[in-house]
Amino acid sequence: MQATLTIKPGQLALAELRAAWTSAGTIALAREAYAQIDAAARAVQAIVQKGDAAYGINTGFGLLAKTRIPDDQLEQLQRNLILSHSVGTGELMADHTVRLLMLTKIGSLARGFSGIRAVVIDTLVALYNAGIMPAIPVKGSVGASGDLAPLAHMTLALLGVGQVRVRGELLDAADALRAAGIAPVVLAPKEGLALINGTQASTALALHGLFMAERLLEAGMVTGSLSLDAAKGSDAPFDARVHEVRGQPGQIAAAAIYRQLVTDSAIRASHLVGDERVQDPYCLRCQPQVMGACMDLIGNATRTLLIEANAVTDNPLIFRDGEGADGGVRIVSGGNFHAEPVAFAADTLALAIAEIGAIAERRIALLIDATLSGLPPFLVREPGVNSGFMIAHVTAAALASENKSIAHPASVDSLPTSANQEDHVSMATFAARRLDEMAHNTAAILGIELLAAAQGIDFHRPLTTSPHLEHVHAQLRRQVPFFDVDRYFAPDIEAARRMVLGGDLSADCRSLFAPLHP
C-alpha cells in the first residue's frame, strides 16, 4: 500500500512528483503549514474590513482592476471569476497530469502568501484523496496571467459545478462531492483569484513531458546499444578518455552507461580482429554525444520544473513583516504567474525528445540497409517476397519528421490578451502540452528500433549480446516472435512501444541509469 505523502510547502521532491504521476495515492498537508495559511487569510479579511481597494480582493480583474466592488458582492465576484474563466476546450487532461496539477497547487497555496483559507486547501486535498479529478480541458491557456482557464476548471470542482472524473467515469461534480461527503466551497475574497492565478497547469504538463523524456532517454540508450551489436559496430567510441577531454557532463555520463550496456558481448568479441571498417556511421558512433546532450537538457529542465513545482505563482501576494499598526501586511502585485521558465523548459524537452527519436530513426535506416549493416535486406529472409521492416522504417521516418515540426519553440510566440493589459505571454501551456504527442511519437520510433535491433541480434545467433541486452531481447521475444515472414506488423510495434513507455527496457538495470534521476 502506498504511504500517504505529507506535503511540506516548498519542499516537494522530484521523487514524490514522479510517484504521484505514476499512481494515485493519498496526501496530507503538514500541520505546521496551517499557521502561515491562517495568518494570510486573516490579513485578507482585515483589508476587506478596512475598506482599502486591493487588486483581486475588492476590485475587478485585468483591465477592470480600477472597478471597486461593494463588500456584499465579493463572494459573487469570486464565483463569477471562476465561471467566466472556465473557457477551456479540447480533450480532458489525463488523471496523472491532473494529480500533478492539484498537488503543486496545494503546495503553492499552503506556503501562506495567497490569502486563501485552510478550508479551501483542505477541500482540494479531500478531492485528491477521494480520487475526484476535475475535468480540465487541455487547451485555452497562454501561460500568463497564469493558467487561468485550466485552473478555473479545477476550481469548478471545488464549487460543485461542472464535471469531474472518478475512476475514469465522467460525473457531475455536485454528485461526486455528495457521494464522497465533501461540502462544496463558497469562495471568500481573493480565493478565486488565488486558485486560478499560477503556473500549475503548464508545470504539470511539463512534468509529465519530463518523466516521459526520462523513459525515452533510457530506452533510446538501450535500443541504440542493441543496434550497435546488431550492426556489429564498435564500442571504441565509448572510451572514457574520448569524453573526458571534451568535458561535457552528460556525454561523459552517457558514455559510461553505454560501456556498461555492451560489456561482455560475444557479438562484439567476434569482430574485434579482421573487421575492415574504420569508423561507424554517426548514429552509432556519436550516441554519447547526442544522448548526453539530451541528458543535459533534461537535467536543466528538471531543475527548473522542480523549482516551479514548489513556487508561489499567483498574484497579488501577501507579505507580513509584523511591523506597524496593520501588522506589516503588504499586498504586492507582481508577475510570478508568467510561465516563461516553464515554456523554456518545455521547449528544451521538446528538442531532447525529438533528437532521441531522430537518431533512432537513422539507426533503423542503417539496420535495414544491407550495404551498411551486413544483415539481410530489410531484416528478413527471402527479401522480395517479404518486405520485412521496409515500411516500419517509413513509419519511423514519418514520426521523426512530425516531431521536427512540433518541436518548433512555443516560447518565441506571444499574443496580447485582456485588451493589451497582458501584453506578453509565455505560451507555456502549449509548449508543455505538445510533449505528450512528441513522446508517443518517439516511443513508437524506439519500439520499431527495438524490433529491428532484436531481429539483427537473432541473425547473429548462436552469438549473444551482453547480459543486459540479452535480458531486454528475451523480454521482447516473450511478446513478439522473430519476424520470419511478413505478417500483420502493427501489433508488434504496439507491443514494443508499450515496453518503451512502461520503462521495461531499463527495469533490470536501474542502477545504470541513476545519473538520470537526481
C-alpha positions as CSV (number, residue, x, y, z in Angstrom):
1,M,0.0,0.0,0.0
2,Q,1.4,3.4,-1.0
3,A,2.2,5.6,2.0
4,T,0.4,9.0,2.4
5,L,2.5,11.8,1.1
6,T,2.8,14.7,3.6
7,I,3.1,17.9,1.7
8,K,5.6,20.3,3.3
9,P,5.0,23.5,1.3
10,G,8.0,24.5,-0.8
11,Q,9.7,21.1,-0.3
12,L,8.1,18.7,-2.8
13,A,10.7,16.3,-4.1
14,L,11.0,15.1,-7.6
15,A,10.6,11.5,-6.5
16,E,7.3,12.5,-4.8
17,L,6.1,14.1,-8.0
18,R,7.1,11.1,-10.0
19,A,5.2,8.8,-7.6
20,A,2.0,11.0,-7.9
21,W,2.4,10.8,-11.7
22,T,2.8,7.1,-11.7
23,S,-0.1,6.1,-9.4
24,A,-2.9,7.6,-7.3
25,G,-2.3,7.8,-3.6
26,T,-3.3,9.9,-0.6
27,I,-1.8,13.2,0.6
28,A,-1.9,15.2,3.7
29,L,-0.8,18.8,4.4
30,A,1.9,19.2,7.1
31,R,0.4,20.5,10.3
32,E,3.0,23.3,10.6
33,A,1.7,24.9,7.3
34,Y,-1.6,26.0,8.8
35,A,-0.3,28.9,10.9
36,Q,1.0,30.6,7.8
37,I,-2.1,29.9,5.9
38,D,-4.4,31.2,8.6
39,A,-2.3,34.4,9.1
40,A,-2.5,35.3,5.4
41,A,-6.3,34.6,5.3
42,R,-6.8,36.9,8.3
43,A,-4.8,39.6,6.5
44,V,-7.2,39.5,3.6
45,Q,-10.2,39.8,5.9
46,A,-8.6,42.7,7.6
47,I,-8.2,44.5,4.3
48,V,-11.8,43.9,3.4
49,Q,-12.9,45.3,6.8
50,K,-10.7,48.3,6.4
51,G,-12.2,49.1,3.0
52,D,-9.0,49.9,1.1
53,A,-9.0,48.9,-2.5
54,A,-6.8,46.0,-3.2
55,Y,-6.5,44.2,-6.5
56,G,-8.3,40.9,-6.7
57,I,-9.8,41.3,-3.2
58,N,-12.3,44.0,-3.7
59,T,-11.7,45.1,-7.3
60,G,-12.3,43.7,-10.8
61,F,-9.6,41.8,-12.7
62,G,-7.3,42.6,-15.5
63,L,-8.3,45.8,-17.3
64,L,-11.2,46.1,-14.8
65,A,-8.8,46.4,-11.8
66,K,-9.9,50.0,-11.2
67,T,-13.5,48.9,-10.7
68,R,-14.3,48.9,-6.9
69,I,-16.6,46.0,-5.9
70,P,-19.0,46.5,-2.9
71,D,-18.4,44.2,0.1
72,D,-21.8,42.5,-0.3
73,Q,-20.8,41.3,-3.8
74,L,-17.3,40.0,-3.0
75,E,-18.4,36.3,-2.8
76,Q,-20.3,36.7,-6.1
77,L,-17.2,38.4,-7.6
78,Q,-15.1,35.3,-6.9
79,R,-17.7,32.8,-8.1
80,N,-18.2,34.8,-11.3
81,L,-14.5,34.9,-11.8
82,I,-14.4,31.1,-11.9
83,L,-17.5,30.7,-14.1
84,S,-16.3,33.3,-16.6
85,H,-12.8,31.9,-16.8
86,S,-13.9,28.3,-17.3
87,V,-13.5,28.5,-21.1
88,G,-11.2,25.6,-21.9
89,T,-11.6,23.4,-24.9
90,G,-10.1,20.2,-26.3
91,E,-9.7,16.8,-24.8
92,L,-9.5,16.5,-21.0
93,M,-6.2,16.5,-19.2
94,A,-5.2,12.9,-18.1
95,D,-5.7,12.0,-14.5
96,H,-1.9,11.6,-13.9
97,T,-1.4,15.2,-15.0
98,V,-4.4,16.5,-13.0
99,R,-2.8,14.9,-9.9
100,L,0.4,16.8,-10.5
101,L,-1.6,20.0,-11.1
102,M,-3.6,19.6,-7.8
103,L,-0.5,18.6,-5.8
104,T,1.5,21.6,-6.9
105,K,-1.4,23.9,-6.4
106,I,-2.0,22.7,-2.9
107,G,1.7,23.1,-2.1
108,S,1.8,26.6,-3.6
109,L,-1.3,27.9,-1.7
110,A,-0.1,26.3,1.5
111,R,3.0,28.4,1.6
112,G,0.8,31.2,3.0
113,F,1.3,34.0,0.6
114,S,-2.0,33.7,-1.2
115,G,-4.5,34.7,1.5
116,I,-6.7,31.6,1.0
117,R,-8.4,29.9,3.9
118,A,-7.4,26.5,5.1
119,V,-10.8,25.0,4.3
120,V,-10.3,25.6,0.6
121,I,-6.9,23.9,0.6
122,D,-8.3,21.0,2.7
123,T,-11.1,20.6,0.3
124,L,-8.6,20.2,-2.6
125,V,-6.8,17.6,-0.5
126,A,-10.1,15.8,0.1
127,L,-10.9,15.7,-3.7
128,Y,-7.4,14.3,-4.4
129,N,-7.7,11.6,-1.7
130,A,-11.2,10.7,-3.0
131,G,-9.9,10.2,-6.5
132,I,-12.2,13.0,-7.7
133,M,-10.3,14.5,-10.7
134,P,-11.6,17.8,-12.0
135,A,-12.4,17.6,-15.8
136,I,-9.9,20.1,-17.2
137,P,-9.7,20.7,-21.0
138,V,-6.1,21.0,-22.1
139,K,-6.5,24.0,-24.4
140,G,-7.2,27.6,-23.5
141,S,-4.2,29.0,-21.7
142,V,-1.4,31.2,-23.0
143,G,0.8,30.7,-19.9
144,A,0.1,34.2,-18.4
145,S,-1.7,35.7,-16.4
146,G,-1.3,32.2,-15.1
147,D,-3.1,29.1,-16.4
148,L,-6.4,30.8,-15.9
149,A,-8.8,28.6,-17.9
150,P,-7.4,25.2,-16.8
151,L,-7.2,26.2,-13.1
152,A,-10.7,27.7,-13.3
153,H,-12.0,24.3,-14.4
154,M,-10.1,22.8,-11.5
155,T,-11.8,25.2,-9.2
156,L,-15.3,24.4,-10.6
157,A,-15.0,21.1,-8.9
158,L,-14.5,22.8,-5.5
159,L,-17.7,24.7,-6.1
160,G,-19.6,21.5,-7.1
161,V,-20.1,22.8,-10.6
162,G,-19.3,21.1,-14.0
163,Q,-17.9,17.6,-14.3
164,V,-15.2,15.5,-12.7
165,R,-13.7,12.1,-13.4
166,V,-13.8,9.3,-10.9
167,R,-12.1,6.1,-11.8
168,G,-12.3,7.1,-15.4
169,E,-16.0,7.9,-15.4
170,L,-17.3,11.4,-16.0
171,L,-19.8,12.6,-13.3
172,D,-21.4,15.8,-12.3
173,A,-19.2,17.4,-9.7
174,A,-22.1,18.0,-7.3
175,D,-23.0,14.3,-7.3
176,A,-19.4,13.2,-6.9
177,L,-18.8,15.5,-4.0
178,R,-22.0,14.4,-2.3
179,A,-21.1,10.8,-2.7
180,A,-17.7,11.4,-1.1
181,G,-19.2,13.5,1.7
182,I,-17.3,16.6,0.6
183,A,-19.1,20.0,1.0
184,P,-18.7,22.5,-1.9
185,V,-16.7,25.6,-1.1
186,V,-18.1,29.2,-1.1
187,L,-15.2,31.3,-2.1
188,A,-14.2,34.3,0.1
189,P,-12.4,37.4,-1.1
190,K,-9.3,36.8,-3.2
191,E,-9.7,33.0,-3.1
192,G,-10.9,32.5,-6.7
193,L,-8.1,34.6,-8.0
194,A,-5.5,32.7,-5.9
195,L,-6.9,29.4,-7.2
196,I,-6.7,30.3,-10.9
197,N,-3.6,32.5,-11.0
198,G,-0.5,30.4,-11.2
199,T,1.5,28.1,-13.5
200,Q,0.4,24.8,-12.2
201,A,-1.3,23.5,-15.4
202,S,1.7,24.2,-17.6
203,T,4.0,22.9,-14.9
204,A,2.0,19.7,-14.5
205,L,2.0,19.1,-18.3
206,A,5.7,19.9,-18.5
207,L,6.4,17.5,-15.6
208,H,4.5,14.8,-17.5
209,G,6.7,15.5,-20.5
210,L,9.8,15.4,-18.3
211,F,9.0,12.0,-16.9
212,M,8.2,10.7,-20.4
213,A,11.5,12.1,-21.7
214,E,13.4,10.3,-18.9
215,R,11.9,7.0,-20.0
216,L,12.7,7.7,-23.7
217,L,16.3,8.6,-22.9
218,E,16.8,5.3,-21.1
219,A,15.0,3.3,-23.7
220,G,16.9,5.1,-26.5
221,M,20.3,4.2,-24.9
222,V,19.2,0.5,-24.7
223,T,17.9,0.3,-28.2
224,G,20.9,2.1,-29.5
225,S,23.2,-0.4,-27.8
226,L,21.2,-3.2,-29.3
227,S,21.5,-1.6,-32.7
228,L,25.3,-1.3,-32.2
229,D,25.6,-5.0,-31.7
230,A,23.1,-5.9,-34.4
231,A,25.2,-3.9,-36.9
232,K,28.5,-5.2,-35.5
233,G,29.6,-1.7,-34.6
234,S,32.5,-0.7,-32.4
235,D,32.4,0.2,-28.7
236,A,35.7,2.1,-29.0
237,P,33.9,5.5,-29.4
238,F,32.6,4.9,-25.8
239,D,36.1,5.0,-24.4
240,A,36.1,7.2,-21.3
241,R,39.2,9.2,-22.5
242,V,37.4,10.4,-25.6
243,H,34.6,12.0,-23.5
244,E,36.8,13.3,-20.7
245,V,38.8,15.5,-23.0
246,R,35.7,17.2,-24.2
247,G,34.3,17.6,-20.7
248,Q,30.5,17.7,-21.3
249,P,29.0,16.1,-18.2
250,G,26.0,14.4,-19.9
251,Q,28.2,13.0,-22.6
252,I,30.6,11.6,-20.0
253,A,27.7,10.0,-18.1
254,A,26.1,8.6,-21.2
255,A,29.3,7.0,-22.4
256,A,29.7,5.3,-19.1
257,I,26.2,3.9,-19.4
258,Y,26.8,2.7,-23.0
259,R,30.1,0.9,-21.9
260,Q,28.2,-1.0,-19.2
261,L,25.3,-1.9,-21.5
262,V,27.5,-3.5,-24.1
263,T,30.0,-5.2,-21.7
264,D,30.7,-8.9,-22.3
265,S,29.0,-9.1,-25.7
266,A,30.1,-12.2,-27.6
267,I,29.0,-10.4,-30.9
268,R,31.4,-7.6,-30.2
269,A,34.2,-10.1,-29.4
270,S,33.6,-11.9,-32.7
271,H,34.7,-8.9,-34.8
272,L,37.5,-7.3,-32.8
273,V,40.0,-8.7,-35.2
274,G,39.8,-8.6,-39.0
275,D,37.0,-6.0,-39.3
276,E,37.9,-3.8,-42.2
277,R,35.6,-0.9,-41.2
278,V,37.4,2.0,-39.7
279,Q,34.6,4.1,-38.3
280,D,30.9,3.6,-37.8
281,P,28.2,6.0,-39.0
282,Y,27.4,8.8,-36.7
283,C,24.1,7.3,-35.5
284,L,26.2,4.6,-33.8
285,R,29.4,6.3,-33.1
286,C,28.1,9.6,-31.7
287,Q,25.4,8.2,-29.4
288,P,27.1,9.5,-26.2
289,Q,27.4,13.0,-27.7
290,V,23.8,13.1,-28.8
291,M,22.2,11.3,-25.9
292,G,24.5,13.1,-23.4
293,A,23.4,16.4,-24.7
294,C,19.8,15.3,-24.4
295,M,20.6,14.2,-20.8
296,D,21.9,17.7,-20.0
297,L,18.8,19.3,-21.5
298,I,16.6,17.0,-19.4
299,G,18.6,17.8,-16.3
300,N,18.3,21.5,-16.8
301,A,14.5,21.2,-17.3
302,T,14.3,19.1,-14.2
303,R,15.9,21.8,-12.1
304,T,13.6,24.5,-13.5
305,L,10.4,22.4,-13.1
306,L,11.2,21.3,-9.6
307,I,11.6,24.9,-8.5
308,E,8.4,25.8,-10.3
309,A,6.5,22.9,-8.7
310,N,7.3,24.4,-5.3
311,A,6.8,28.1,-6.3
312,V,4.3,30.7,-5.3
313,T,3.0,31.9,-8.7
314,D,-0.3,33.6,-8.0
315,N,-1.0,37.4,-7.8
316,P,-1.2,39.6,-5.8
317,L,0.9,38.2,-2.9
318,I,0.6,38.9,0.8
319,F,3.7,39.6,2.8
320,R,3.9,40.3,6.5
321,D,6.8,41.8,8.4
322,G,5.0,42.2,11.7
323,E,5.6,45.9,12.0
324,G,3.2,48.8,12.1
325,A,-0.5,49.1,13.2
326,D,-1.6,46.8,10.4
327,G,0.9,44.1,11.3
328,G,3.1,45.0,8.4
329,V,0.8,43.5,5.9
330,R,1.7,44.3,2.3
331,I,-0.3,43.4,-0.8
332,V,2.2,43.3,-3.7
333,S,1.2,42.9,-7.3
334,G,3.9,41.1,-9.4
335,G,4.2,38.7,-12.3
336,N,5.1,35.3,-10.9
337,F,2.2,33.9,-13.0
338,H,4.2,34.4,-16.1
339,A,5.3,30.9,-17.1
340,E,8.4,31.8,-19.2
341,P,10.7,29.4,-17.2
342,V,8.2,26.6,-17.8
343,A,8.0,27.5,-21.5
344,F,11.8,27.4,-21.9
345,A,12.0,24.1,-20.0
346,A,9.3,22.6,-22.2
347,D,10.9,23.8,-25.4
348,T,14.2,22.2,-24.5
349,L,12.4,19.0,-23.5
350,A,10.8,19.0,-27.0
351,L,14.3,19.3,-28.5
352,A,15.6,16.3,-26.5
353,I,12.5,14.2,-27.3
354,A,12.8,15.0,-31.0
355,E,16.5,14.2,-31.1
356,I,16.1,10.9,-29.2
357,G,13.7,9.8,-32.0
358,A,15.7,11.3,-34.8
359,I,18.9,9.4,-34.1
360,A,17.0,6.2,-33.5
361,E,15.3,6.6,-36.9
362,R,18.7,6.8,-38.5
363,R,19.8,3.6,-36.8
364,I,16.7,1.8,-38.1
365,A,17.6,3.0,-41.6
366,L,21.1,1.6,-41.2
367,L,19.9,-1.8,-40.0
368,I,17.6,-2.3,-43.0
369,D,20.3,-1.3,-45.4
370,A,22.3,-4.5,-46.1
371,T,25.2,-2.4,-47.6
372,L,25.7,-0.8,-44.2
373,S,24.6,-3.3,-41.7
374,G,25.8,-6.6,-43.2
375,L,22.4,-8.0,-42.3
376,P,19.7,-9.4,-44.8
377,P,17.9,-6.6,-46.7
378,F,15.1,-5.2,-44.7
379,L,15.9,-7.6,-41.9
380,V,14.0,-10.6,-43.4
381,R,14.8,-13.8,-45.0
382,E,13.8,-14.1,-48.7
383,P,13.5,-10.3,-49.3
384,G,11.4,-9.6,-52.3
385,V,8.6,-11.9,-51.5
386,N,8.8,-10.4,-48.0
387,S,9.1,-6.7,-47.4
388,G,10.2,-7.1,-43.8
389,F,11.0,-3.9,-42.0
390,M,10.7,-1.7,-45.1
391,I,7.5,0.2,-44.2
392,A,8.1,0.0,-40.5
393,H,11.0,2.3,-41.2
394,V,8.7,4.6,-43.2
395,T,6.5,4.9,-40.1
396,A,9.5,5.8,-38.0
397,A,10.6,8.4,-40.6
398,A,7.1,9.9,-40.6
399,L,7.1,10.2,-36.8
400,A,10.6,11.7,-36.7
401,S,9.6,14.2,-39.3
402,E,6.4,15.1,-37.5
403,N,8.4,15.7,-34.3
404,K,10.7,18.1,-36.1
405,S,7.7,20.4,-36.9
406,I,6.1,20.1,-33.5
407,A,9.4,20.9,-31.8
408,H,9.4,24.5,-33.0
409,P,9.8,26.6,-29.9
410,A,6.5,27.8,-28.5
411,S,8.1,30.4,-26.2
412,V,9.1,32.6,-29.1
413,D,5.4,33.4,-29.8
414,S,3.2,35.8,-27.9
415,L,-0.2,37.3,-28.5
416,P,-1.5,40.1,-26.2
417,T,-4.7,39.4,-24.2
418,S,-7.0,41.2,-21.9
419,A,-7.2,44.4,-24.0
420,N,-3.4,44.7,-24.0
421,Q,-3.1,44.7,-20.2
422,E,-1.5,41.2,-20.5
423,D,0.7,42.1,-23.5
424,H,3.4,39.5,-23.4
425,V,2.6,35.8,-22.6
426,S,4.7,32.7,-22.5
427,M,2.7,30.1,-24.4
428,A,4.0,27.6,-21.8
429,T,0.8,25.5,-21.7
430,F,1.1,24.6,-25.4
431,A,4.8,24.2,-25.1
432,A,4.2,21.6,-22.4
433,R,1.1,20.1,-23.8
434,R,2.7,19.1,-27.1
435,L,5.4,17.0,-25.3
436,D,2.9,14.1,-24.8
437,E,2.3,13.7,-28.5
438,M,6.0,14.0,-29.3
439,A,6.8,11.5,-26.6
440,H,4.4,9.0,-28.0
441,N,5.9,9.5,-31.5
442,T,9.4,8.9,-30.2
443,A,8.2,5.8,-28.2
444,A,6.9,4.3,-31.4
445,I,10.2,5.0,-33.2
446,L,12.2,3.4,-30.4
447,G,9.7,0.5,-30.4
448,I,10.5,-0.1,-34.1
449,E,14.2,0.2,-33.4
450,L,13.8,-2.4,-30.6
451,L,12.2,-4.8,-33.0
452,A,14.8,-4.2,-35.8
453,A,17.8,-4.5,-33.5
454,A,16.4,-7.6,-31.9
455,Q,15.9,-9.1,-35.4
456,G,19.5,-8.2,-36.2
457,I,20.7,-9.9,-33.0
458,D,18.8,-13.1,-33.9
459,F,20.6,-13.2,-37.3
460,H,23.9,-13.4,-35.3
461,R,22.9,-16.5,-33.3
462,P,24.4,-18.5,-31.7
463,L,26.4,-15.5,-30.7
464,T,25.0,-13.5,-27.8
465,T,24.9,-9.8,-27.0
466,S,25.7,-8.5,-23.5
467,P,23.8,-9.9,-20.4
468,H,21.8,-6.6,-20.0
469,L,20.8,-6.6,-23.7
470,E,20.0,-10.3,-23.7
471,H,17.6,-9.7,-20.9
472,V,15.8,-7.0,-23.0
473,H,15.8,-9.2,-26.0
474,A,14.2,-12.0,-24.0
475,Q,11.6,-9.6,-22.7
476,L,10.7,-8.7,-26.2
477,R,10.6,-12.2,-27.5
478,R,8.1,-13.2,-24.8
479,Q,5.7,-10.8,-26.5
480,V,6.9,-10.7,-30.1
481,P,8.3,-13.6,-32.0
482,F,11.1,-13.4,-34.6
483,F,9.9,-11.9,-37.9
484,D,10.4,-14.9,-40.1
485,V,8.0,-13.9,-42.9
486,D,5.7,-11.0,-43.5
487,R,2.8,-10.8,-41.1
488,Y,0.4,-8.2,-39.6
489,F,3.1,-5.9,-38.2
490,A,1.2,-3.1,-36.3
491,P,0.6,-5.3,-33.1
492,D,4.3,-6.0,-32.9
493,I,5.1,-2.2,-33.0
494,E,2.4,-1.5,-30.4
495,A,3.8,-4.2,-28.0
496,A,7.3,-2.7,-28.4
497,R,6.0,0.8,-27.9
498,R,4.3,-0.2,-24.7
499,M,7.6,-1.6,-23.4
500,V,9.3,1.7,-24.1
501,L,6.6,3.7,-22.4
502,G,6.4,1.4,-19.4
503,G,10.1,1.6,-18.7
504,D,10.6,-2.1,-19.3
505,L,13.9,-1.7,-21.2
506,S,15.8,-0.4,-18.2
507,A,13.8,-2.2,-15.4
508,D,16.5,-4.8,-14.7
509,C,19.4,-2.3,-14.7
510,R,18.1,0.7,-12.7
511,S,21.5,1.4,-11.1
512,L,23.0,2.1,-14.6
513,F,20.6,5.0,-15.1
514,A,20.9,6.5,-11.6
515,P,22.7,9.6,-13.1
516,L,19.5,10.4,-14.9
517,H,17.4,10.7,-11.8
518,P,18.6,13.4,-9.4
